[in-house]
Every structure is written in structure tokens, then in C-alpha cells.
Amino acid sequence: MSSIVLENVNKIYGDKTIIEGLNLTIESGSFTVLVGPSGCGKSTTLRMIAGLEEATGGSISIGGKSMNHVEPGKRNLAMVFQNYALYPTMSVEKNIEYGLKNNKVPKEERKRLVTEIAHTVGLTKHLHKKPEFLSGGERQRVALARAMVKKPAVFLMDEPLSNLDAKLRQQMRMELIELHKKLGATFVYVTHDQVEAMSMGTQIVLMDGGRIMQEDTPHAIYNTPRNLFTSRFIGTPPMNILELGASVSLHNGAPAGAKYVGFRPEKAKFAMEQGMENDHVLVLDAALDGRELLGSEVIYKAVLEDGRSVAVKCFDSPERALEPVKLYVKREHLFYFDEQEQCIPAASEAEVPAVPVPAAVGDTA
């Protein structure tokens, strides 16, 4: 059992509170991703789990045992860092073996473990090379192998792919997903990249200002954001947000207490679809002002009458001219948020009469 539980955890540096009253349960065997903007507290949380930072208050337990006064080396976990932290004068084999040697594991057992792990991560033919002769992806595999050889119950990873180029990052993401399946261990992964979070995690913990904004599966955090922060952070481009007011037609009304309405860029349509006549609730007059071609998809920048803009994402469709358009969004694809920026239930067809909507809040394109 390798579940991790944080209860009322605080972290204070001088007079600055980084984490306050954090409560989080990371299930045994999960691939949990801590994601959020720089300075949100995700790396600090990881380092407190590792024992590299001491919590100012609260408790941290792993596998049901308190870790509050347990040294990092005795927590049955391994950490993979952003800079790999390899020994430049040692071969790949010696780098992987180093921790075992320190723990006085017999030579034959060390050799067996290193051979086994090297095969698992595809390093067999590189065992006698030094790090300077390896690519970025190979160095990352060495760092992973060095962690794996300890056979820990928990793997902690702090932005381990951020130094790799885009193509290699994508490849390593797939390898880490497969590695997690093979090992069955608990993975806790920190990143600021929402694509990494959404593609790798079985559970996502979205943080901001030392607080958890939403903890959910990738599917739920995208399709049912609980607040404006989540809706704006998750998604490429992020959700379009409009403040209720006076400029665009909103049919069938909005729920009581709604201040904002939002929709995902891919849910906006340029024409009313069959059967949509009595179903659409949001109509926007806009002019297409720019486009980004991304192979099978096109992202348009649509400027509203007051100069604000929204994003529209289209898949496998002909490129459109940059001209005035009407945008239609079905009722079922709208999200509403109150003055405290929390998501509230959508209006039903029997709700109040039409409420006007002004322009988009911020330029999301």
C-alpha cells in the first residue's frame, strides 16, 4: 500500500505562506499530476512529500505511516529531477548502481538489478557510456532507471521532461505511461504543462496560490470545471468566458446568480445545424481576424463588436475567409459561473427570459 495523505499541511517561508491548510489523498497505484502556474505550490508540495522540505504544520503519511519525522532516505520513495542529477564522471551502469552500492547490496545482486532495469528502459547498449555522450531522452532514462532500481513504492517527478524538445517530450510521455502500467507503483508528477497533465495523469490536482482549485480525472476536469480558474487553465485554447450584460443574444435565459457564461472553442459553430433552431441559446456576431493552422484543426480568432475576442476551433474543415460571421453555441455546451467565479447549474428551458451578454472577458485567442 503506497497511498499518500496530506492533512491540513502548511508551508511558510519567513512571513510568506506558500501552502495553507492543504488536504490531499493520492491513491495507491495512481498516476497523480500536480499542475498549475509557476509559484502555485506544486513543487513545494512534492518536496514536502519527499522530505526535502519540512512542513510548517499538518501531517503527511505514506502507506498509512506518518512521515513527519522520517528522513527522505527512509520513506521508500524515489525522486526524478528536472536536471537529471547524473554523475558526469560515472558510466550509465555506475550511475544506476550508485544507490545500491551505498546501501551495501551484494555485487551479484547489483549486477542483476542494473541489467534488468536497463533492459526495461532501453539502456542496455549504453551501459558503458558517460552522460555527456547521451541524448536528452537517454539521460532522462538513466535518471528513471536510477530511481527504479531501488524498487520504491512511490515515484516523485518534478518537471522531468521540461528540458526535452517537443517531439522527445511526447515520446517520453508515452514511455512514462507504459512504465507506470508495468510497475504498478504510485506516481506523483509535477508540471506546469496542462498537455502533460491531461495526457498522462489518472488523477489531476490543479493548484493555484497554494490551494487546490480542482481535483479530478482528466475527463472530468475538462468537461465539468468547477470554477473560472479551471476553465481558463485547462484547454488549448482555454474556455471562452463572457460576462453577462448587454450586447449579445442569450436565449432561454441564464440561471439565477450567474455572472459569466463560458464555452469551449470547439463547441462554437459557424452555422445552425439541423435540429438546432430551438436548441441554441448563444448567438455571437463577430468578425474573423486571424487563424492558426494546426494540421487537422484550425483555430480562429473571432473579434466581437466591442473589440474583445473569442477562440473557435474547427476540425477537418475547409479554411474560412476572414470575414464577418455569426457563432452559435448550443445550450448543453454552456457553463455558468457566479460572482465568486464558481460554476453553477445551467438554466433549463423554462428559466427566465433572455438575458443579454456583453463581450468576452479577456482575449483568449
Buried (B, 14 or more C-beta within 10 A) or exposed (E): EBBBBBEEBBBEEEEEBBBBEBEBBBBBBBBBBBBBEEBBBBBBBBBBBBBBBEBBEBEBBBBEEEBEEBEBEEBBBBBBBBEBEBEEEBBBBBBBBBBBEEEEBEEEEBBEBBBEBBEBBEBEEBBEBBBEEBEBBBBBBBBBBBBBBBEBBBBBBBBBBBBBEEEBBBBBBEBBBEBBEEBEBBBBBBBBBBBBBBBBBBBBBBBBBBBBBBBBEBEBBBEBBBBBBBBBBBBEBBBBBBBBEEBBBBBBBBBEEBBBBBBBBBBBBBEBEEEEEEBBBBBBBBBBEEBEEEEEBBBBBBBBEEEBBBBBBBEEEEEBEBEEBEBBBBBEBBBBBBEEBEBBEBBEEEBEEEBEBBBBBEEBB
